[in-house]
Amino acid sequence: MIYELRTYDTTPGRTAEYIQLHVQEALPRLRRHLGEPIGYWTTEFGQLNQLVHLWRYENLADLERRFESLGADPEWHAYRDKIGRLDLVTRQERKVLRALPFSNLK
C-alpha cells in the first residue's frame, strides 16, 4: 500500500468557503475516481489555513491509473478552474508515502 497526503493552503479567512466548495463539488468527483479517502483534517496549530487529506492506493500504478481517470473528467477541470478564479488556494503539496511494516496503516 501507498498513501497520498495532500495539503492545500487556503487564502486566510476563506478556509471555510474552500472546504464547502470542496465538499460539494470536488469530493464527489474524487470519490468517483480515487475511491474513499482515509480522512480529512484542518490545522489548529502551526501552519494555519490548511486542508489536509489522505488517500490509499494499492501501488503507484493504481495511483497513476486513478489520476488519469480524474484528469480526463471535464467536471474535475471545471472545478479546478473555478477554484483558480476564486483564488481560494495559495499553495498545494502532494506527498506519496509508503507505510513501514510496523505502521498501523498497511
TABEL-V146866 format. One record per run of one state. SS is the DSSP state (hx for helix, st for strand, lp for the rest). FROM is the first residue (numbers start at 1). LEN is the number of residues. If there is no record, write none. Layout:
# TABEL-V146866
[[SS FROM LEN] [SS FROM LEN]]
This chain:
# TABEL-V146866
[[lp 1 1] [st 2 9] [lp 11 4] [hx 15 20] [lp 35 4] [st 39 4] [lp 43 7] [st 50 8] [lp 58 2] [hx 60 12] [lp 72 2] [hx 74 13] [lp 87 2] [st 89 10] [lp 99 8]]
